[in-house]
Amino acid sequence: MDIAQNVQTMDFNETGPAVATERGDEANPFAVCRMGILWRVIVCVQLPLALGALFGSTSLGMALTRWAEASVVSVPATLLWLLIVCLGAARLGRWPGWMQIAVAFATGCAVAGLALWPSWWIEWTLGETTRSWWAWMPAVLTGGALAVAVTVWLRARASDVVPTNAQARLAELQARIRPHFLFNTLNTAIALVQIDPRRAEAVLEDLAELFREALASPHAQSTLGQEVALAKRYLDIESLRFGERLKVSWQVDESLAATVLPPLVLQPLVENAVRHGVEPCPQGGWVHIEVQPQAGKAVLTISNSVAAQAGTSSALTGGQGMALRNVRQRLHLMYDVEADFMAALQPQGAAQGAAPMFVARVAVPMAGLEWA
């Protein structure tokens, strides 16, 4: 018996369950060991210093000179403060807000004073210094104030991570585990119970794993190996429904299995490939998943055939845009500017008039990243 022909397809409204979970834990605001946050903090510190250099300056050249002199002190101080915060992120994240602000102010004052000390020592050695300790106070207090401002921004950013991530995951859950997919899978299991009980059990286990991942913690993290395994579970389910209409190929570098990813990055892209590339085409289609290292990053490439009647714009409509936006959003929340995401129609070959294919590509740093 051909299971793909005997499973009855059932279509329902594209509205998913309103599932939401609440958790009291939050993302650590002091997890600053990321390139995107580092350069944002440096720019945010340099901007007020540049504006301050304009006051009392009689020319642009004088203002630039004063800003350069301030940068010699402020840039090392900023980097030192970020290093201290990064090393102590796990402990700082558990302290109450007022204590985080107090520690930020104290360390900001300390690093500003430490950055000033070499110039003061040189002047003192040459016998040219006539300044008292009070002359240090404006720079020291400015360092503390800027550290507090950065801390307030980091806390505000962290408070947005979990709700935004949870909202994206809820939308993804509604778009991905649709009623017709659920009922198709259950019908597949029912059809298999009499003829292949072991296979029916495997289908239900795959379905349970998909739901378990979808209902996981909003700011949990996964690995590339787990994402590949989850995508294979999904494709195992769909292969029973489509039969020979669905052709799947894999090319995975196993050395990248430990690469950290947000949950549900690969599976929604694979589902889009099946739903928008294979399902609309009567003769079926193909999906190719490739995971390879490239320039210090783990690159996931999901390509699929496109139905002949699909136009350039239709490949990105019909619900696919929501899934792509959610994947891009989760990558940004975890990796900021260090992750790359692209999704577009591309030609299959150099021949003129060759059928297009849809390609989604994700690139993330190969080194693991932790939410401290």
Phi and psi in degrees as a GROMACS rama.xvg file:
@    title "Ramachandran Plot"
@    xaxis  label "Phi"
@    yaxis  label "Psi"
@TYPE xy
-88.3285  108.002  ASP-2
-62.3286  -37.0385  ILE-3
-61.9329  -28.8633  ALA-4
-88.0973  -23.8417  GLN-5
-94.051  -12.0901  ASN-6
-79.4593  122.957  VAL-7
-84.332  127.343  GLN-8
-83.3048  132.345  THR-9
-123.451  126.301  MET-10
-106.033  134.783  ASP-11
-133.102  174.097  PHE-12
-63.5661  144.945  ASN-13
-81.1612  53.6997  GLU-14
-121.989  125.045  THR-15
-96.8673  174.1  GLY-16
-71.2148  143.15  PRO-17
-83.6738  85.5601  ALA-18
-105.477  130.134  VAL-19
-144.827  145.365  ALA-20
-125.413  145.79  THR-21
-114.858  138.45  GLU-22
-135.518  145.062  ARG-23
-82.2793  -17.6944  GLY-24
-79.4749  155.266  ASP-25
-130.299  162.426  GLU-26
-66.8619  143.965  ALA-27
-72.5924  118.759  ASN-28
-66.6203  -18.863  PRO-29
-97.0704  14.0142  PHE-30
-80.6651  76.3767  ALA-31
-102.7  7.0213  VAL-32
-80.9101  58.487  CYS-33
-138.729  142.495  ARG-34
-59.8961  -41.3009  MET-35
-61.2609  -43.0991  GLY-36
-69.352  -39.4047  ILE-37
-59.1514  -49.884  LEU-38
-72.4243  -28.4422  TRP-39
-65.6974  -42.4255  ARG-40
-64.3523  -44.0822  VAL-41
-60.9958  -44.2727  ILE-42
-64.2979  -42.3484  VAL-43
-65.9559  -28.1775  CYS-44
-78.9754  -39.975  VAL-45
-71.3202  -30.4671  GLN-46
-61.4429  -51.3927  LEU-47
-64.5939  -32.0723  PRO-48
-66.0335  -39.1298  LEU-49
-64.9274  -40.5246  ALA-50
-66.8584  -38.5544  LEU-51
-64.6448  -31.7654  GLY-52
-67.395  -20.0522  ALA-53
-70.7303  -30.0685  LEU-54
-69.9559  128.897  PHE-55
82.0875  -2.6185  GLY-56
-88.8714  136.213  SER-57
-93.1032  -5.99122  THR-58
-156.388  164.565  SER-59
-63.6755  -39.1379  LEU-60
-61.7396  -39.6791  GLY-61
-66.2154  -40.5615  MET-62
-63.0916  -43.3818  ALA-63
-64.4347  -37.7139  LEU-64
-63.7876  -44.2661  THR-65
-65.5427  -38.1297  ARG-66
-65.6792  -40.9056  TRP-67
-62.0633  -41.2807  ALA-68
-63.6523  -39.704  GLU-69
-68.2612  -34.75  ALA-70
-68.0939  -31.7499  SER-71
-58.8236  -31.8872  VAL-72
-92.136  -42.8678  VAL-73
-74.4391  -37.0413  SER-74
-65.3878  -50.6266  VAL-75
-60.1081  -37.7361  PRO-76
-64.3875  -41.2877  ALA-77
-63.8217  -45.0326  THR-78
-64.0934  -38.2196  LEU-79
-66.6577  -41.2827  LEU-80
-62.6313  -43.1053  TRP-81
-63.8409  -37.4951  LEU-82
-64.3072  -43.8566  LEU-83
-62.2666  -45.0332  ILE-84
-64.0438  -41.2291  VAL-85
-63.0077  -44.2029  CYS-86
-67.5712  -31.9703  LEU-87
-101.6  16.6429  GLY-88
-59.075  -43.3271  ALA-89
-60.5934  -41.0995  ALA-90
-77.2604  -43.3918  ARG-91
-61.1885  -35.989  LEU-92
-64.5811  -20.8378  GLY-93
-91.2187  -9.52174  ARG-94
-82.1202  156.179  TRP-95
-65.8858  162.737  PRO-96
-59.5741  -42.6976  GLY-97
-64.3809  -33.6731  TRP-98
-72.9629  -35.6252  MET-99
-62.3937  -42.3286  GLN-100
-64.2605  -43.0863  ILE-101
-63.6207  -44.3921  ALA-102
-65.2553  -39.6967  VAL-103
-61.4958  -43.7058  ALA-104
-64.2081  -44.8482  PHE-105
-63.9915  -45.3024  ALA-106
-69.164  -34.1876  THR-107
-62.6649  -43.428  GLY-108
-63.6299  -41.7764  CYS-109
-65.4211  -45.4263  ALA-110
-70.0817  -32.0307  VAL-111
-65.2291  -43.8907  ALA-112
-64.4165  -39.4456  GLY-113
-65.5354  -37.0821  LEU-114
-69.7586  -28.9021  ALA-115
-77.8002  -23.8063  LEU-116
-59.3188  -42.4708  TRP-117
-58.8351  -43.351  PRO-118
-66.6488  -38.3277  SER-119
-64.8273  -40.474  TRP-120
-65.6435  -39.7574  TRP-121
-63.2785  -45.1579  ILE-122
-63.0784  -40.1963  GLU-123
-66.9863  -39.6295  TRP-124
-64.5953  -38.2149  THR-125
-82.6955  -1.35262  LEU-126
70.4501  24.6838  GLY-127
-103.037  -6.30543  GLU-128
-85.6726  133.923  THR-129
-126.845  6.68564  THR-130
-83.4925  146.377  ARG-131
-90.5345  176.564  SER-132
-63.665  -25.1778  TRP-133
-65.3747  -24.399  TRP-134
-65.924  -19.5761  ALA-135
-79.6885  -21.4881  TRP-136
-59.5221  -43.7649  MET-137
-57.3414  -45.323  PRO-138
-67.3015  -40.7822  ALA-139
-64.9929  -46.4375  VAL-140
-67.0765  -34.6807  LEU-141
-63.4351  -40.4258  THR-142
-60.6054  -42.6356  GLY-143
-65.5177  -42.0655  GLY-144
-65.2057  -42.239  ALA-145
-65.4221  -36.9727  LEU-146
-63.4722  -39.8006  ALA-147
-64.7483  -43.1659  VAL-148
-61.1242  -42.538  ALA-149
-64.6036  -40.2045  VAL-150
-64.0337  -41.7866  THR-151
-61.1203  -41.5729  VAL-152
-64.7741  -42.196  TRP-153
-62.9876  -39.9151  LEU-154
-66.7555  -40.6396  ARG-155
-65.0589  -39.3276  ALA-156
-64.4118  -43.3517  ARG-157
-65.4366  -35.377  ALA-158
-67.8165  -21.0642  SER-159
-86.8032  -18.26  ASP-160
-65.3636  -51.046  VAL-161
-68.1524  -49.0059  VAL-162
-60.9417  -41.723  PRO-163
-64.8286  -43.887  THR-164
-64.8488  -41.6009  ASN-165
-63.7256  -40.2821  ALA-166
-63.7707  -42.3436  GLN-167
-63.8467  -40.0774  ALA-168
-69.1839  -36.4756  ARG-169
-64.7763  -44.6286  LEU-170
-62.211  -39.7959  ALA-171
-65.746  -39.0203  GLU-172
-62.354  -43.5899  LEU-173
-65.7455  -37.5925  GLN-174
-78.4435  -29.0673  ALA-175
-93.5309  -54.4473  ARG-176
-89.3228  75.3534  ILE-177
-80.6274  156.267  ARG-178
-56.3177  -40.8403  PRO-179
-69.1889  -30.0983  HIS-180
-68.0422  -42.9544  PHE-181
-60.4361  -48.5877  LEU-182
-70.6784  -34.6362  PHE-183
-61.4084  -42.0371  ASN-184
-66.1964  -42.6482  THR-185
-64.74  -39.5601  LEU-186
-64.6962  -36.367  ASN-187
-61.6425  -45.3952  THR-188
-62.737  -40.2505  ALA-189
-63.1679  -42.8887  ILE-190
-65.2443  -26.6704  ALA-191
-87.2018  -18.6662  LEU-192
-57.1369  -43.5687  VAL-193
-76.8225  -33.4871  GLN-194
-102.517  -24.3728  ILE-195
-153.577  75.9941  ASP-196
-58.186  -37.5575  PRO-197
-63.6842  -40.201  ARG-198
-69.0922  -36.8932  ARG-199
-61.5042  -41.2339  ALA-200
-63.2522  -39.8517  GLU-201
-64.4646  -38.7463  ALA-202
-62.2163  -44.7411  VAL-203
-67.1013  -34.7564  LEU-204
-65.7753  -41.0984  GLU-205
-62.9381  -42.4103  ASP-206
-63.654  -41.9382  LEU-207
-62.751  -37.3233  ALA-208
-67.6057  -38.0613  GLU-209
-61.569  -43.2904  LEU-210
-67.8479  -38.3199  PHE-211
-61.2199  -43.3701  ARG-212
-67.1454  -38.9986  GLU-213
-67.1232  -29.6673  ALA-214
-98.6851  14.5858  LEU-215
-71.7581  176.357  ALA-216
-55.3265  138.846  SER-217
-57.977  -31.7934  PRO-218
-116.422  29.8917  HIS-219
-70.3036  169.078  ALA-220
-131.974  156.047  GLN-221
-125.589  -179.93  SER-222
-120.476  163.283  THR-223
-62.2709  -37.557  LEU-224
-61.3019  -41.7023  GLY-225
-68.0265  -37.693  GLN-226
-65.2512  -39.9441  GLU-227
-64.4343  -43.8624  VAL-228
-61.8137  -40.9475  ALA-229
-66.0132  -41.6036  LEU-230
-63.6354  -37.0759  ALA-231
-66.3596  -36.6133  LYS-232
-61.6549  -44.2968  ARG-233
-62.4058  -45.0778  TYR-234
-67.2393  -31.0367  LEU-235
-61.9408  -40.0915  ASP-236
-66.217  -47.9282  ILE-237
-68.6826  -29.264  GLU-238
-65.3052  -28.1132  SER-239
-68.9406  -33.4945  LEU-240
-79.3467  -42.4751  ARG-241
-90.6351  -21.1331  PHE-242
61.9982  -132.486  GLY-243
-73.5102  -8.75138  GLU-244
-68.5759  -23.1921  ARG-245
-106.265  115.763  LEU-246
-112.289  121.748  LYS-247
-120.75  136.35  VAL-248
-133.733  147.004  SER-249
-125.426  146.367  TRP-250
-144.495  92.7649  GLN-251
-120.077  128.384  VAL-252
-85.0309  109.367  ASP-253
-65.4527  -19.2124  GLU-254
-68.6182  -12.4206  SER-255
-96.3962  8.67005  LEU-256
-60.9418  -29.2952  ALA-257
-86.3688  -1.34242  ALA-258
-60.5227  131.991  THR-259
-82.186  136.082  VAL-260
-138.894  157.273  LEU-261
-66.4473  151.022  PRO-262
-64.3994  153.987  PRO-263
57.3439  52.504  LEU-264
-101.71  -49.234  VAL-265
-76.4536  -44.5641  LEU-266
-59.9507  -44.9907  GLN-267
-61.818  -34.1869  PRO-268
-68.4823  -39.0179  LEU-269
-66.2494  -39.902  VAL-270
-63.9153  -40.3082  GLU-271
-59.5135  -40.2619  ASN-272
-61.7384  -40.0375  ALA-273
-72.5856  -46.5392  VAL-274
-69.6365  -39.8178  ARG-275
-100.585  -14.1525  HIS-276
-107.797  -40.5986  GLY-277
-96.3061  -47.3909  VAL-278
-59.8729  -42.1071  GLU-279
-72.0717  -13.2172  PRO-280
-96.4308  119.362  CYS-281
-57.1963  -37.2235  PRO-282
-85.8467  1.1985  GLN-283
87.0655  -163.442  GLY-284
-170.842  -168.643  GLY-285
-128.537  154.299  TRP-286
-133.512  130.68  VAL-287
-124.065  125.616  HIS-288
-114.925  125.12  ILE-289
-127.965  133.958  GLU-290
-129.852  112.062  VAL-291
-142.079  151.749  GLN-292
-78.2133  145.421  PRO-293
-158.185  116.179  GLN-294
54.5371  45.3493  ALA-295
78.6426  8.98826  GLY-296
-126.906  153.881  LYS-297
-90.3363  121.742  ALA-298
-111.558  121.248  VAL-299
-104.189  124.701  LEU-300
-123.995  120.07  THR-301
-115.075  113.022  ILE-302
-119.687  148.028  SER-303
-149.256  154.724  ASN-304
-68.8024  157.337  SER-305
-120.356  137.257  VAL-306
-58.6042  143.377  ALA-307
-59.4291  -33.3073  ALA-308
-83.0695  -4.55523  GLN-309
-77.7559  129.427  ALA-310
-86.9009  177.536  GLY-311
-62.1837  -40.6316  THR-312
-80.5543  -31.0773  SER-313
-69.6027  -19.8839  SER-314
-68.9009  -17.9791  ALA-315
-110.218  13.1914  LEU-316
-116.513  -172.173  THR-317
71.6073  32.8636  GLY-318
96.8229  -16.0944  GLY-319
-67.5391  -34.053  GLN-320
-60.4734  -36.1832  GLY-321
-62.9673  -45.5053  MET-322
-63.5842  -41.2409  ALA-323
-64.8285  -41.2185  LEU-324
-63.0463  -40.5583  ARG-325
-67.7537  -39.2345  ASN-326
-63.3147  -45.3683  VAL-327
-61.4899  -38.8545  ARG-328
-66.4776  -43.3984  GLN-329
-67.8099  -37.3101  ARG-330
-63.0055  -39.8782  LEU-331
-66.6468  -39.3672  HIS-332
-64.6651  -35.803  LEU-333
-87.5569  -42.122  MET-334
-114.29  -6.94761  TYR-335
55.5319  -128.843  ASP-336
-79.6202  -3.90819  VAL-337
-81.7773  -11.2235  GLU-338
-103.448  147.036  ALA-339
-120.759  142.794  ASP-340
-142.016  133.294  PHE-341
-142.741  139.756  MET-342
-146.567  121.99  ALA-343
-166.187  161.609  ALA-344
-75.3828  138.613  LEU-345
-138.155  151.298  GLN-346
-70.5199  145.463  PRO-347
-74.9244  -28.0777  GLN-348
-154.05  -179.633  GLY-349
-80.8959  -14.5792  ALA-350
-64.9396  137.4  ALA-351
-66.9318  133.435  GLN-352
82.5593  8.11265  GLY-353
-64.9074  144.108  ALA-354
-63.282  140.165  ALA-355
-77.8852  164.699  PRO-356
-132.629  155.41  MET-357
-98.9682  131.787  PHE-358
-125.57  128.723  VAL-359
-117.562  129.416  ALA-360
-129.812  130.567  ARG-361
-121.094  132.095  VAL-362
-128.882  123.503  ALA-363
-131.719  156.187  VAL-364
-58.9454  141.058  PRO-365
-70.757  -30.5056  MET-366
-68.7705  140.687  ALA-367
-66.3486  149.716  GLY-368
-128.894  131.539  LEU-369
-112.491  141.031  GLU-370
-79.8341  102.255  TRP-371
